[in-house]
């Protein structure tokens, strides 16, 4: 039946995928990870050079200028992982329909429901990998610094601001060297968030900012304090910031976190110029012509190129 197959062309599947419910998760929606398309299955990631400068002593007039060397760029390779899921749309689902209009409606509904499920599964997997990278950024580029502790239970706001500056801000700025950044964000686990907003020192600040957000009809679990935007990361399933911790990262640093996607592992993805993308949705006829199998594949790798620029803050 041509009308059946017409709803599973590459163009129709692309339209269905675009209208599927999007579940980005906080790291996805914040754009923390820069997205790259690969032509193969390996990401060659380059360490961010600091190219630091320092003070110099004076030299006699007429002396030759001192040479300044640029840092050697370090490249590391990371291999993508592959994930694939499938759902079937069966001919039996429209067997008793009469007229092409009814068949079209049922086919489109069945196809879009299957596509929605596949897309949600892929989005969930991507966010799981992003959070895992944030929780454990250590790799061949370096190791994350030891966890810092800020005593949020203290009543001295000045002392707490100083602790944030010394234990978090200065550590991150040292890790970045001369690389500029636009701000700092702390992604908090639920246990950390509860202890944070219960602190006498910042409770009033938090409540005032949340009240102002609600007046603008934009309530959110976040507030600014000590030069950092503190956010509650809403966990789901096994996607969660490590319990009792907050992860502080600098914003506006290009290439600090990278999510790269390889081309699909099918024949039509082979060839010069084929670029990877987050989703590959294909359809295949079932055995004995009983329906269509939808398959969604993704081939990602998530990397932190400067693990020293991720600071973990413990409750104690």
Phi and psi in degrees as GROMACS dihedral restraints (atoms count N, CA, C in turn):
[ dihedral_restraints ]
;  ai    aj    ak    al  type     phi  dphi    fc
    3     4     5     6     1   -60.6    20    10
    4     5     6     7     1   -40.0    20    10
    6     7     8     9     1   -60.8    20    10
    7     8     9    10     1   -31.0    20    10
    9    10    11    12     1   -66.2    20    10
   10    11    12    13     1   -49.6    20    10
   12    13    14    15     1   -71.0    20    10
   13    14    15    16     1   -26.9    20    10
   15    16    17    18     1   -59.9    20    10
   16    17    18    19     1   -27.1    20    10
   18    19    20    21     1   -84.6    20    10
   19    20    21    22     1     2.0    20    10
   21    22    23    24     1  -126.6    20    10
   22    23    24    25     1    24.6    20    10
   24    25    26    27     1   -71.8    20    10
   25    26    27    28     1   165.4    20    10
   27    28    29    30     1   -60.8    20    10
   28    29    30    31     1   -38.4    20    10
   30    31    32    33     1   -66.6    20    10
   31    32    33    34     1   -43.5    20    10
   33    34    35    36     1   -65.9    20    10
   34    35    36    37     1   -39.0    20    10
   36    37    38    39     1   -65.7    20    10
   37    38    39    40     1   -37.2    20    10
   39    40    41    42     1   -64.3    20    10
   40    41    42    43     1   -42.9    20    10
   42    43    44    45     1   -62.9    20    10
   43    44    45    46     1   -41.0    20    10
   45    46    47    48     1   -65.0    20    10
   46    47    48    49     1   -40.3    20    10
   48    49    50    51     1   -65.9    20    10
   49    50    51    52     1   -37.3    20    10
   51    52    53    54     1   -68.5    20    10
   52    53    54    55     1   -29.2    20    10
   54    55    56    57     1   -93.2    20    10
   55    56    57    58     1    -0.8    20    10
   57    58    59    60     1   -68.5    20    10
   58    59    60    61     1   151.8    20    10
   60    61    62    63     1   -58.9    20    10
   61    62    63    64     1   132.1    20    10
   63    64    65    66     1  -102.2    20    10
   64    65    66    67     1   125.2    20    10
   66    67    68    69     1  -119.4    20    10
   67    68    69    70     1    86.0    20    10
   69    70    71    72     1   -76.6    20    10
   70    71    72    73     1   -32.2    20    10
   72    73    74    75     1    78.7    20    10
   73    74    75    76     1   164.2    20    10
   75    76    77    78     1   -66.5    20    10
   76    77    78    79     1   -43.0    20    10
   78    79    80    81     1   -67.6    20    10
   79    80    81    82     1   -34.4    20    10
   81    82    83    84     1   -67.8    20    10
   82    83    84    85     1   -45.6    20    10
   84    85    86    87     1   -71.9    20    10
   85    86    87    88     1   -28.4    20    10
   87    88    89    90     1   -75.8    20    10
   88    89    90    91     1   -13.1    20    10
   90    91    92    93     1    68.2    20    10
   91    92    93    94     1    29.9    20    10
   93    94    95    96     1   -63.8    20    10
   94    95    96    97     1   -32.7    20    10
   96    97    98    99     1  -100.7    20    10
   97    98    99   100     1   127.7    20    10
   99   100   101   102     1   -78.1    20    10
  100   101   102   103     1   131.3    20    10
  102   103   104   105     1   -94.7    20    10
  103   104   105   106     1   131.6    20    10
  105   106   107   108     1  -127.8    20    10
  106   107   108   109     1   146.4    20    10
  108   109   110   111     1  -103.0    20    10
  109   110   111   112     1   132.6    20    10
  111   112   113   114     1  -102.4    20    10
  112   113   114   115     1   157.2    20    10
  114   115   116   117     1   -99.3    20    10
  115   116   117   118     1    -8.3    20    10
  117   118   119   120     1  -135.2    20    10
  118   119   120   121     1  -155.0    20    10
  120   121   122   123     1  -108.3    20    10
  121   122   123   124     1    12.2    20    10
  123   124   125   126     1  -129.0    20    10
  124   125   126   127     1   133.7    20    10
  126   127   128   129     1   -96.1    20    10
  127   128   129   130     1   123.0    20    10
  129   130   131   132     1   -98.4    20    10
  130   131   132   133     1   101.4    20    10
  132   133   134   135     1  -100.2    20    10
  133   134   135   136     1   139.3    20    10
  135   136   137   138     1  -107.5    20    10
  136   137   138   139     1   132.9    20    10
  138   139   140   141     1   -64.9    20    10
  139   140   141   142     1   142.3    20    10
  141   142   143   144     1   -74.2    20    10
  142   143   144   145     1   117.1    20    10
  144   145   146   147     1   -74.7    20    10
  145   146   147   148     1   139.4    20    10
  147   148   149   150     1   -85.5    20    10
  148   149   150   151     1   -38.8    20    10
  150   151   152   153     1    48.7    20    10
  151   152   153   154     1    51.2    20    10
  153   154   155   156     1   -66.1    20    10
  154   155   156   157     1   154.0    20    10
  156   157   158   159     1  -124.2    20    10
  157   158   159   160     1   162.8    20    10
  159   160   161   162     1  -147.6    20    10
  160   161   162   163     1   174.9    20    10
  162   163   164   165     1   -69.5    20    10
  163   164   165   166     1   155.4    20    10
  165   166   167   168     1  -126.5    20    10
  166   167   168   169     1   157.0    20    10
  168   169   170   171     1   -85.9    20    10
  169   170   171   172     1   152.8    20    10
  171   172   173   174     1   -65.8    20    10
  172   173   174   175     1   155.7    20    10
  174   175   176   177     1  -133.2    20    10
  175   176   177   178     1   158.5    20    10
  177   178   179   180     1   -60.8    20    10
  178   179   180   181     1   146.8    20    10
  180   181   182   183     1   -60.9    20    10
  181   182   183   184     1   138.2    20    10
  183   184   185   186     1    89.4    20    10
  184   185   186   187     1    -9.2    20    10
  186   187   188   189     1   -71.3    20    10
  187   188   189   190     1   152.4    20    10
  189   190   191   192     1   -65.2    20    10
  190   191   192   193     1   147.9    20    10
  192   193   194   195     1   -65.9    20    10
  193   194   195   196     1   145.3    20    10
  195   196   197   198     1   -72.4    20    10
  196   197   198   199     1   135.0    20    10
  198   199   200   201     1   -76.3    20    10
  199   200   201   202     1   140.5    20    10
  201   202   203   204     1  -116.6    20    10
  202   203   204   205     1   126.5    20    10
  204   205   206   207     1   -99.5    20    10
  205   206   207   208     1   142.3    20    10
  207   208   209   210     1   -83.5    20    10
  208   209   210   211     1   146.4    20    10
  210   211   212   213     1   -63.7    20    10
  211   212   213   214     1   142.2    20    10
  213   214   215   216     1   -71.0    20    10
  214   215   216   217     1   135.4    20    10
  216   217   218   219     1   -82.2    20    10
  217   218   219   220     1   132.2    20    10
  219   220   221   222     1  -104.0    20    10
  220   221   222   223     1   127.6    20    10
  222   223   224   225     1  -114.8    20    10
  223   224   225   226     1   132.0    20    10
  225   226   227   228     1  -123.8    20    10
  226   227   228   229     1   150.2    20    10
  228   229   230   231     1  -110.4    20    10
  229   230   231   232     1   143.2    20    10
  231   232   233   234     1  -135.0    20    10
  232   233   234   235     1   135.3    20    10
  234   235   236   237     1   -95.1    20    10
  235   236   237   238     1   137.5    20    10
  237   238   239   240     1   -69.6    20    10
  238   239   240   241     1   158.0    20    10
  240   241   242   243     1  -108.0    20    10
  241   242   243   244     1   154.8    20    10
  243   244   245   246     1  -117.5    20    10
  244   245   246   247     1   140.0    20    10
  246   247   248   249     1  -136.9    20    10
  247   248   249   250     1   142.0    20    10
  249   250   251   252     1  -149.6    20    10
  250   251   252   253     1   141.2    20    10
  252   253   254   255     1  -136.8    20    10
  253   254   255   256     1   156.7    20    10
  255   256   257   258     1  -141.7    20    10
  256   257   258   259     1   153.2    20    10
  258   259   260   261     1  -141.6    20    10
  259   260   261   262     1   150.8    20    10
  261   262   263   264     1  -112.4    20    10
  262   263   264   265     1   144.7    20    10
  264   265   266   267     1  -116.3    20    10
  265   266   267   268     1   115.4    20    10
  267   268   269   270     1   -96.0    20    10
  268   269   270   271     1   149.7    20    10
  270   271   272   273     1   -61.9    20    10
  271   272   273   274     1   -32.2    20    10
  273   274   275   276     1   -59.6    20    10
  274   275   276   277     1   -24.2    20    10
  276   277   278   279     1   -69.2    20    10
  277   278   279   280     1   -19.3    20    10
  279   280   281   282     1  -124.0    20    10
  280   281   282   283     1    14.7    20    10
  282   283   284   285     1   -60.4    20    10
  283   284   285   286     1   -39.3    20    10
  285   286   287   288     1   -95.6    20    10
  286   287   288   289     1     8.4    20    10
  288   289   290   291     1   -77.0    20    10
  289   290   291   292     1   146.3    20    10
  291   292   293   294     1  -119.5    20    10
  292   293   294   295     1   132.7    20    10
  294   295   296   297     1    88.8    20    10
  295   296   297   298     1   144.3    20    10
  297   298   299   300     1   -68.3    20    10
  298   299   300   301     1   -28.4    20    10
  300   301   302   303     1   -63.5    20    10
  301   302   303   304     1   -47.7    20    10
  303   304   305   306     1   -63.1    20    10
  304   305   306   307     1   -39.6    20    10
  306   307   308   309     1   -63.6    20    10
  307   308   309   310     1   -43.7    20    10
  309   310   311   312     1   -58.8    20    10
  310   311   312   313     1   -45.9    20    10
  312   313   314   315     1   -62.4    20    10
  313   314   315   316     1   -44.6    20    10
  315   316   317   318     1   -67.5    20    10
  316   317   318   319     1   -43.6    20    10
  318   319   320   321     1   -60.7    20    10
  319   320   321   322     1   -45.9    20    10
  321   322   323   324     1   -63.7    20    10
  322   323   324   325     1   -41.7    20    10
  324   325   326   327     1   -63.9    20    10
  325   326   327   328     1   -46.7    20    10
  327   328   329   330     1   -63.6    20    10
  328   329   330   331     1   -44.1    20    10
  330   331   332   333     1   -62.9    20    10
  331   332   333   334     1   -45.9    20    10
  333   334   335   336     1   -67.2    20    10
  334   335   336   337     1   -34.6    20    10
  336   337   338   339     1   -65.1    20    10
  337   338   339   340     1   -42.7    20    10
  339   340   341   342     1   -65.2    20    10
  340   341   342   343     1   -42.9    20    10
  342   343   344   345     1   -63.7    20    10
  343   344   345   346     1   -41.9    20    10
  345   346   347   348     1   -58.5    20    10
  346   347   348   349     1   -45.2    20    10
  348   349   350   351     1   -62.4    20    10
  349   350   351   352     1   -43.7    20    10
  351   352   353   354     1   -64.9    20    10
  352   353   354   355     1   -42.8    20    10
  354   355   356   357     1   -64.4    20    10
  355   356   357   358     1   -43.3    20    10
  357   358   359   360     1   -61.5    20    10
  358   359   360   361     1   -39.8    20    10
  360   361   362   363     1   -63.0    20    10
  361   362   363   364     1   -43.1    20    10
  363   364   365   366     1   -66.0    20    10
  364   365   366   367     1   -42.6    20    10
  366   367   368   369     1   -61.9    20    10
  367   368   369   370     1   -40.1    20    10
  369   370   371   372     1   -62.0    20    10
  370   371   372   373     1   -44.5    20    10
  372   373   374   375     1   -63.7    20    10
  373   374   375   376     1   -41.6    20    10
  375   376   377   378     1   -61.4    20    10
  376   377   378   379     1   -45.4    20    10
  378   379   380   381     1   -67.1    20    10
  379   380   381   382     1   -36.0    20    10
  381   382   383   384     1   -58.1    20    10
  382   383   384   385     1   -44.6    20    10
  384   385   386   387     1   -68.9    20    10
  385   386   387   388     1   -37.0    20    10
  387   388   389   390     1   -63.5    20    10
  388   389   390   391     1   -46.1    20    10
  390   391   392   393     1   -66.0    20    10
  391   392   393   394     1   -38.2    20    10
  393   394   395   396     1   -61.6    20    10
  394   395   396   397     1   -38.9    20    10
  396   397   398   399     1   -67.0    20    10
  397   398   399   400     1   -38.6    20    10
  399   400   401   402     1   -70.0    20    10
  400   401   402   403     1   -39.6    20    10
  402   403   404   405     1   -66.3    20    10
  403   404   405   406     1   -36.9    20    10
  405   406   407   408     1  -134.3    20    10
  406   407   408   409     1    74.2    20    10
  408   409   410   411     1   -76.2    20    10
  409   410   411   412     1    -9.6    20    10
  411   412   413   414     1   -60.4    20    10
  412   413   414   415     1   130.9    20    10
  414   415   416   417     1  -155.7    20    10
  415   416   417   418     1  -159.7    20    10
  417   418   419   420     1   -66.2    20    10
  418   419   420   421     1   -13.6    20    10
  420   421   422   423     1   -79.6    20    10
  421   422   423   424     1   -15.2    20    10
  423   424   425   426     1   148.3    20    10
  424   425   426   427     1  -176.4    20    10
  426   427   428   429     1  -119.9    20    10
  427   428   429   430     1   144.5    20    10
  429   430   431   432     1   -66.8    20    10
  430   431   432   433     1   146.6    20    10
  432   433   434   435     1   -68.3    20    10
  433   434   435   436     1   163.8    20    10
  435   436   437   438     1   -60.3    20    10
  436   437   438   439     1   149.1    20    10
  438   439   440   441     1   -62.2    20    10
  439   440   441   442     1   140.1    20    10
  441   442   443   444     1   -95.9    20    10
  442   443   444   445     1   157.8    20    10
  444   445   446   447     1  -127.7    20    10
  445   446   447   448     1   126.7    20    10
  447   448   449   450     1  -119.3    20    10
  448   449   450   451     1   123.1    20    10
  450   451   452   453     1   -78.4    20    10
  451   452   453   454     1    89.0    20    10
  453   454   455   456     1   -73.8    20    10
  454   455   456   457     1   -11.0    20    10
  456   457   458   459     1   -81.1    20    10
  457   458   459   460     1    -7.7    20    10
  459   460   461   462     1   -70.0    20    10
  460   461   462   463     1   153.6    20    10
  462   463   464   465     1   -91.6    20    10
  463   464   465   466     1   -11.7    20    10
  465   466   467   468     1   -87.1    20    10
  466   467   468   469     1    99.5    20    10
  468   469   470   471     1   -64.6    20    10
  469   470   471   472     1   -34.8    20    10
  471   472   473   474     1   -62.6    20    10
  472   473   474   475     1   -42.3    20    10
  474   475   476   477     1   -65.9    20    10
  475   476   477   478     1   -35.4    20    10
  477   478   479   480     1   -72.6    20    10
  478   479   480   481     1   -38.9    20    10
  480   481   482   483     1   -61.5    20    10
  481   482   483   484     1   -39.0    20    10
  483   484   485   486     1   -65.1    20    10
  484   485   486   487     1   -39.5    20    10
  486   487   488   489     1   -64.4    20    10
  487   488   489   490     1   -41.3    20    10
  489   490   491   492     1   -62.4    20    10
  490   491   492   493     1   -43.7    20    10
  492   493   494   495     1   -64.2    20    10
  493   494   495   496     1   -46.1    20    10
  495   496   497   498     1   -74.8    20    10
  496   497   498   499     1   -40.8    20    10
  498   499   500   501     1   -89.7    20    10
  499   500   501   502     1   -18.8    20    10
  501   502   503   504     1  -120.3    20    10
  502   503   504   505     1   -60.2    20    10
  504   505   506   507     1   -61.3    20    10
  505   506   507   508     1   -50.1    20    10
  507   508   509   510     1   -66.0    20    10
  508   509   510   511     1   -35.2    20    10
  510   511   512   513     1   -64.5    20    10
  511   512   513   514     1   -43.4    20    10
  513   514   515   516     1   -68.2    20    10
  514   515   516   517     1   -41.1    20    10
  516   517   518   519     1   -65.0    20    10
  517   518   519   520     1   -35.5    20    10
  519   520   521   522     1   -66.7    20    10
  520   521   522   523     1   -37.8    20    10
  522   523   524   525     1   -67.1    20    10
  523   524   525   526     1   -34.8    20    10
  525   526   527   528     1   -80.9    20    10
  526   527   528   529     1   -18.8    20    10
  528   529   530   531     1    64.1    20    10
  529   530   531   532     1  -123.6    20    10
  531   532   533   534     1   -91.6    20    10
  532   533   534   535     1     5.4    20    10
  534   535   536   537     1   -75.4    20    10
  535   536   537   538     1   124.8    20    10
  537   538   539   540     1   -74.1    20    10
  538   539   540   541     1   158.1    20    10
  540   541   542   543     1  -143.1    20    10
  541   542   543   544     1   162.5    20    10
  543   544   545   546     1  -105.4    20    10
  544   545   546   547     1    -7.6    20    10
  546   547   548   549     1   165.6    20    10
  547   548   549   550     1   178.6    20    10
  549   550   551   552     1  -127.4    20    10
  550   551   552   553     1   140.4    20    10
  552   553   554   555     1  -126.8    20    10
  553   554   555   556     1   135.2    20    10
  555   556   557   558     1  -111.3    20    10
  556   557   558   559     1   119.6    20    10
  558   559   560   561     1   -95.2    20    10
  559   560   561   562     1   115.8    20    10
  561   562   563   564     1  -104.6    20    10
  562   563   564   565     1   138.5    20    10
  564   565   566   567     1   -70.5    20    10
  565   566   567   568     1   165.9    20    10
  567   568   569   570     1   -61.7    20    10
  568   569   570   571     1   -42.2    20    10
  570   571   572   573     1   -66.2    20    10
  571   572   573   574     1   -38.4    20    10
  573   574   575   576     1   -67.7    20    10
  574   575   576   577     1   -41.6    20    10
  576   577   578   579     1   -61.7    20    10
  577   578   579   580     1   -43.1    20    10
  579   580   581   582     1   -61.1    20    10
  580   581   582   583     1   -44.8    20    10
  582   583   584   585     1   -66.9    20    10
  583   584   585   586     1   -34.3    20    10
  585   586   587   588     1   -65.7    20    10
  586   587   588   589     1   -51.0    20    10
  588   589   590   591     1   -76.1    20    10
  589   590   591   592     1   -12.9    20    10
  591   592   593   594     1   -85.7    20    10
  592   593   594   595     1    -9.7    20    10
  594   595   596   597     1   -64.9    20    10
  595   596   597   598     1   132.4    20    10
  597   598   599   600     1   -63.0    20    10
  598   599   600   601     1   -30.3    20    10
  600   601   602   603     1   -66.4    20    10
  601   602   603   604     1   -40.2    20    10
  603   604   605   606     1  -115.3    20    10
  604   605   606   607     1    -0.2    20    10
  606   607   608   609     1   -57.3    20    10
  607   608   609   610     1   -45.2    20    10
  609   610   611   612     1   -64.5    20    10
  610   611   612   613     1   -40.8    20    10
  612   613   614   615     1   -60.2    20    10
  613   614   615   616     1   -45.8    20    10
  615   616   617   618     1   -62.1    20    10
  616   617   618   619     1   -49.1    20    10
  618   619   620   621     1   -63.4    20    10
  619   620   621   622     1   -39.0    20    10
  621   622   623   624     1   -64.5    20    10
  622   623   624   625     1   -41.6    20    10
  624   625   626   627     1   -71.0    20    10
  625   626   627   628     1   -38.8    20    10
  627   628   629   630     1   -66.7    20    10
  628   629   630   631     1   -41.2    20    10
  630   631   632   633     1   -61.4    20    10
  631   632   633   634     1   -40.7    20    10
  633   634   635   636     1   -65.1    20    10
  634   635   636   637     1   -37.9    20    10
  636   637   638   639     1   -65.5    20    10
  637   638   639   640     1   -40.2    20    10
  639   640   641   642     1   -66.3    20    10
  640   641   642   643     1   -34.2    20    10
  642   643   644   645     1   -64.5    20    10
  643   644   645   646     1   -28.1    20    10
  645   646   647   648     1   -90.1    20    10
  646   647   648   649     1     8.8    20    10
  648   649   650   651     1    58.2    20    10
  649   650   651   652     1    35.1    20    10
  651   652   653   654     1  -134.0    20    10
  652   653   654   655     1    60.6    20    10
  654   655   656   657     1   -65.7    20    10
  655   656   657   658     1   141.7    20    10
  657   658   659   660     1  -155.8    20    10
  658   659   660   661     1   154.1    20    10
  660   661   662   663     1   -90.1    20    10
  661   662   663   664     1    69.4    20    10
  663   664   665   666     1  -159.8    20    10
  664   665   666   667     1   156.5    20    10
  666   667   668   669     1  -160.2    20    10
  667   668   669   670     1   164.0    20    10
  669   670   671   672     1  -106.1    20    10
  670   671   672   673     1   133.8    20    10
  672   673   674   675     1  -159.0    20    10
  673   674   675   676     1   135.2    20    10
  675   676   677   678     1    63.5    20    10
  676   677   678   679     1    27.7    20    10
  678   679   680   681     1    80.4    20    10
  679   680   681   682     1    11.4    20    10
  681   682   683   684     1  -128.0    20    10
  682   683   684   685     1   139.6    20    10
  684   685   686   687     1   -90.5    20    10
  685   686   687   688     1   114.7    20    10
  687   688   689   690     1   -95.0    20    10
  688   689   690   691     1   126.3    20    10
  690   691   692   693     1  -126.4    20    10
  691   692   693   694     1   136.8    20    10
  693   694   695   696     1   -80.5    20    10
  694   695   696   697     1   121.0    20    10
  696   697   698   699     1   -84.7    20    10
  697   698   699   700     1   117.1    20    10
  699   700   701   702     1   -75.9    20    10
  700   701   702   703     1   109.3    20    10
  702   703   704   705     1   -76.0    20    10
  703   704   705   706     1   157.5    20    10
  705   706   707   708     1  -156.0    20    10
  706   707   708   709     1   120.1    20    10
  708   709   710   711     1    62.0    20    10
  709   710   711   712     1  -129.6    20    10
  711   712   713   714     1   -93.1    20    10
  712   713   714   715     1    11.1    20    10
  714   715   716   717     1   -93.4    20    10
  715   716   717   718     1   106.1    20    10
  717   718   719   720     1  -162.7    20    10
  718   719   720   721     1   146.2    20    10
  720   721   722   723     1   -67.5    20    10
  721   722   723   724     1   142.1    20    10
  723   724   725   726     1   -50.1    20    10
  724   725   726   727     1   129.9    20    10
  726   727   728   729     1   -55.5    20    10
  727   728   729   730     1   135.8    20    10
  729   730   731   732     1    80.7    20    10
  730   731   732   733     1     9.3    20    10
  732   733   734   735     1  -128.8    20    10
  733   734   735   736     1   159.7    20    10
  735   736   737   738     1  -126.9    20    10
  736   737   738   739     1   143.6    20    10
  738   739   740   741     1  -110.9    20    10
  739   740   741   742     1   118.8    20    10
  741   742   743   744     1  -104.1    20    10
  742   743   744   745     1   127.4    20    10
  744   745   746   747     1  -131.5    20    10
  745   746   747   748     1   149.9    20    10
  747   748   749   750     1   -80.5    20    10
  748   749   750   751     1   144.4    20    10
  750   751   752   753     1   -97.0    20    10
  751   752   753   754     1   157.0    20    10
  753   754   755   756     1    74.7    20    10
  754   755   756   757     1    20.7    20    10
  756   757   758   759     1  -103.7    20    10
  757   758   759   760     1   105.5    20    10
  759   760   761   762     1   -60.6    20    10
  760   761   762   763     1   133.9    20    10
  762   763   764   765     1    74.7    20    10
  763   764   765   766     1    10.2    20    10
  765   766   767   768     1   -65.2    20    10
  766   767   768   769     1   -46.5    20    10
  768   769   770   771     1  -118.1    20    10
  769   770   771   772     1   134.9    20    10
  771   772   773   774     1  -128.6    20    10
  772   773   774   775     1   134.1    20    10
  774   775   776   777     1  -118.5    20    10
  775   776   777   778     1   118.1    20    10
  777   778   779   780     1  -115.7    20    10
  778   779   780   781     1   146.2    20    10
  780   781   782   783     1  -126.3    20    10
  781   782   783   784     1   132.1    20    10
  783   784   785   786     1   -90.2    20    10
  784   785   786   787     1   161.5    20    10
  786   787   788   789     1   -63.0    20    10
  787   788   789   790     1   165.1    20    10
  789   790   791   792     1   -71.9    20    10
  790   791   792   793     1   161.0    20    10
  792   793   794   795     1   -95.7    20    10
  793   794   795   796     1    48.4    20    10
  795   796   797   798     1  -124.7    20    10
  796   797   798   799     1   162.2    20    10
  798   799   800   801     1   -61.9    20    10
  799   800   801   802     1   -35.2    20    10
  801   802   803   804     1   -73.9    20    10
  802   803   804   805     1    -4.5    20    10
  804   805   806   807     1   -99.0    20    10
  805   806   807   808     1    -0.2    20    10
  807   808   809   810     1   -88.5    20    10
  808   809   810   811     1   132.8    20    10
  810   811   812   813     1   141.9    20    10
  811   812   813   814     1   158.8    20    10
  813   814   815   816     1   -64.5    20    10
  814   815   816   817     1   134.8    20    10
  816   817   818   819     1    90.0    20    10
  817   818   819   820     1    -2.8    20    10
  819   820   821   822     1   -73.5    20    10
  820   821   822   823     1   121.0    20    10
  822   823   824   825     1  -107.6    20    10
  823   824   825   826     1   147.0    20    10
  825   826   827   828     1   -73.3    20    10
  826   827   828   829     1   155.8    20    10
  828   829   830   831     1  -146.9    20    10
  829   830   831   832     1   164.7    20    10
  831   832   833   834     1   -64.3    20    10
  832   833   834   835     1   -29.5    20    10
  834   835   836   837     1  -134.8    20    10
  835   836   837   838     1   138.4    20    10
  837   838   839   840     1  -128.2    20    10
  838   839   840   841     1   114.4    20    10
  840   841   842   843     1  -114.0    20    10
  841   842   843   844     1   124.3    20    10
  843   844   845   846     1  -131.5    20    10
  844   845   846   847     1   162.2    20    10
  846   847   848   849     1  -127.2    20    10
  847   848   849   850     1   145.8    20    10
  849   850   851   852     1  -140.6    20    10
  850   851   852   853     1   140.0    20    10
  852   853   854   855     1   -68.8    20    10
  853   854   855   856     1   139.9    20    10
  855   856   857   858     1   -76.6    20    10
  856   857   858   859     1   162.8    20    10
  858   859   860   861     1   -59.7    20    10
  859   860   861   862     1   141.2    20    10
  861   862   863   864     1    63.9    20    10
  862   863   864   865     1    21.5    20    10
  864   865   866   867     1    58.5    20    10
  865   866   867   868     1    39.0    20    10
  867   868   869   870     1   -91.7    20    10
  868   869   870   871     1    -1.4    20    10
  870   871   872   873     1   160.5    20    10
  871   872   873   874     1  -164.2    20    10
  873   874   875   876     1  -124.0    20    10
  874   875   876   877     1   136.5    20    10
  876   877   878   879     1  -102.0    20    10
  877   878   879   880     1   124.9    20    10
  879   880   881   882     1   -96.5    20    10
  880   881   882   883     1   132.5    20    10
  882   883   884   885     1  -129.3    20    10
  883   884   885   886     1   126.1    20    10
  885   886   887   888     1  -113.6    20    10
  886   887   888   889     1   129.1    20    10
  888   889   890   891     1  -124.3    20    10
  889   890   891   892     1   151.9    20    10
  891   892   893   894     1  -147.8    20    10
  892   893   894   895     1   145.3    20    10
  894   895   896   897     1  -134.7    20    10
  895   896   897   898     1    76.7    20    10
  897   898   899   900     1  -101.4    20    10
  898   899   900   901     1   163.1    20    10
  900   901   902   903     1  -144.0    20    10
  901   902   903   904     1   134.8    20    10
  903   904   905   906     1  -114.9    20    10
  904   905   906   907     1   128.5    20    10
  906   907   908   909     1  -137.4    20    10
  907   908   909   910     1   139.4    20    10
  909   910   911   912     1  -101.0    20    10
  910   911   912   913     1   119.9    20    10
  912   913   914   915     1   -85.0    20    10
  913   914   915   916     1    -7.5    20    10
  915   916   917   918     1  -145.4    20    10
  916   917   918   919     1    78.9    20    10
  918   919   920   921     1   -59.7    20    10
  919   920   921   922     1   -25.7    20    10
  921   922   923   924     1   -67.2    20    10
  922   923   924   925     1   -13.9    20    10
  924   925   926   927     1   -96.0    20    10
  925   926   927   928     1    20.6    20    10
  927   928   929   930     1  -120.7    20    10
  928   929   930   931     1   114.4    20    10
  930   931   932   933     1  -105.0    20    10
  931   932   933   934     1   126.8    20    10
  933   934   935   936     1   -92.6    20    10
  934   935   936   937     1   132.7    20    10
  936   937   938   939     1  -114.9    20    10
  937   938   939   940     1   120.4    20    10
  939   940   941   942     1   -93.5    20    10
  940   941   942   943     1   158.9    20    10
  942   943   944   945     1   -70.2    20    10
  943   944   945   946     1   -35.1    20    10
